[in-house]
């Protein structure tokens, strides 16, 4: 009976050790390819939030996106170019006018160039209306992991097709990823 009890404890200890090793591996992978996007081959994700609630991920904007990234394994720089010919809009979310929303950009550095414009139509015709925003830096363990642009949609009872453009410039002497990305958000105010 006691031997069976010892085997159970040994198996439990092995499972705990394996689980801890797996969590350590996830944390290590997240440090390289996680929220900082330092070595990721993909442009940073843009997500729209209302308070802490995720409303939508950015749809694909039109135009060419080029992303440069450093591969620590190959010890070399690479770049990928994405061509978005069609506008892909996320499903429309309804929010109240004058509600504070924010777009979270999963990159540790603030974009060098950034703008948000809102249009009434899905074809992005016309000049659009520039949205004003304020930046907030998100840190985890004293390291920057993301930036959020907080803004309000002031006009009630209308659709807001939000176009986002973000560009990071090369930072010589570092291995920080850089490039251009676009995003689309689809909202309606009540």
Secondary structure, 3 states (H helix, E strand, C coil): CHHHHHHHHHHHHHHHHHHHHHHHHHHHHHHHHCCCCCCCCCCCCEEEEECCEEEEECECCCEEEEEEEEECCCCEEEEEEEEECCCCCCCCEEECCCCEEEEEECCCCCCCEEEEEEECCCCCCCCCEECCCEEEEEEECCEEEEEEEEEECCCCCEEEEEEEEEEECCCCCCCCCEEEEEEEEEEEEC
